[in-house]
Amino acid sequence: MSTKYLPVVLLVLLVPFCGCIQSDVNNIEQLIPQINSHLQKGDEYYNQSATNLNSMEFNSALQNADSAYSELNLARSSASQALTYAQNSNDSVFIKYLQLALYQIDAKLNATTDLKTAAQLFQAGNNTSANLKVRSANAQMESALEFQDEMEKLVNLNPSKFKTA
């Protein structure tokens, strides 16, 4: 008699669990466009800040660096939330992808901080230190590109996990 109800009991216990996993994946899929949007805006502000810096428009460079940092922080917050969902779902592909996304964002945040510091140093007339910060910012952005390449490889290896436009 008890074995007769076992499949029903297992199904009742398993359905909510599957719903949780699917819900976590859905949450990740909803957050990824937000992450990408904030990254794009952060990149635009960063590039504008670098352009301002090259034109010696230090106040504009500082303002754009602040805006870049704000957007990148929003991307980081969303990526952290998505990583929590990925960890809850035990989906190793999404976990790896989102860890790489956080590494990329952190590199961009560091680059933005270096760029802002460079602008402040240029304003103060400390060109030698400012140039070191610019080189550091460039190195951080190169690291960010390496993380992006790793993310793209992961997407290409797992196309069924990622919606492509």
N, C-alpha and C positions, 0 to 999 in steps of 0.2 A: 504494500500500500504506500509506503513512504517513497519508494523508488519511482512510483507513478507520478508523484508531485515534484520530484527532484528537477526535471527539466523546466518546469514552470517557475519554481523557486529560483533556479539559476538565471533564468531569463529576466525575472523581476529584479534580481540583484545586479545583473549585467547591464541592462538598458540604461539606468541612470549613470552608470560609470562611463558607458560609451558616449552618452550625451555630454558629460563633463569634458571628455577628451575633444569631442567635436566642437564644443563651445570654446575651448581654449584655442583650437586651431582657427576658428572663426574670428575670435578676438585678435589673434596675431594677424590674420589677413586684413582685418579692419585697421590695425595700427600701422602696418607697413606703408600704406600710402601717406599717412600723416608723417611718419618718420622721413620718408623721401621728400615730402613737401618742405619740411623744416630744413632738411639737409640742402635742398636746392636753394632755398632763400638764404641760408647761412653761407653757402658758397658764393652766391651773388654779392652779398654784403662783404665777404672776405675779399673777393676779387676787386670790388670797388675800393675797399680800404687800401689794398696794395697799389691800385692805380693812383689813389690820392697821395699815398706815401711817395711814389715815384715822382709825382708832380709837386712835391713839397707842400701839399695842402694838409698839414698835420691835424688841424681840428676836424676836418672832414674824415680823415683817416681814422681818428679816434672814435668818432661817432659811428662810422660804418663797422669798425671792429667791435664796438659795443653791441650793435645790432646783430652782427654775425654770431657773437658769443651767445646772445639771447636765443636766437633761432637754433643754434647747435645744442644749447641746453634743453630746449623743448624736444629736439630730436632724441637726445640722450634719455630724457625722462620717458618718452614713449617707447624707446628701444628697451629700456630696463623693464618696463611693464610687460612688453611683449616677451622678453626673455623669461619672466616669471611664468607666463602662460605656457611657454614652450617647456619649461622645466616641469610644470604640473602635468603636462601631457606626455612627458618622457619622449618627446620626438627629437631624436639626436640631430637630425638635419636642421630643424629650426633652431635648436639650441646652439649649434655651431655657427649657423648663419647670424644669429643675433649677437653672439659673443663677438664675432668678427665686426659686426656693425658697431658695437660699442667700442671696440678697439679703434675703428676708423673715426668715430665721432670724437673719442678722447684725443686722438692725434690732431684732429682739426681744431678742437678746443685749445690744445697746447700751442698750435700754430697761431691761432688768433691772439692768444695771450702774448706770444712772442712778438707778433706784428704790432700790437698795441704798445708794448714796452718799447719797441723800436721807434715808434712815432714819438713817444714821450722823450726818449733819449735824443732823437734828432732835434726836437724842440729845444732841449737843454744844451744843444751844441756838442753832445758827446757822440760824434759820428762813428768812432771806432767801435764802441759798445753797441751802438745802434745797428751797425752792419753785421755784427756777430748775431744779434737777435734776428735780423732778416734771414741770415743763413740758417739759423735754427728753425725759423718758421718754414723755410723751404724744405728742410729735412723732414720736419713733421708732416708736411703735406705729401712728400714722397712716400712716407710710411702709410699715410691714409690711402694713397693710391694702391699700394701693395695689398692692404686689407681689402680694398674694393675688388681687386683682381681675384683674390681668394674667394670672395663672396660670389663673384660671377662664375667662377669655376664650379662652386658648389651648386649654383642654380642650374648650370649646364649639365651637371651630373645627375640632377634630380628634377627634371622638368615637370614631372607630375605634381610636385609639391608647391610649385610657384606658378602663379598666374602671370602670363606675359601679355603685354599689350600688343 
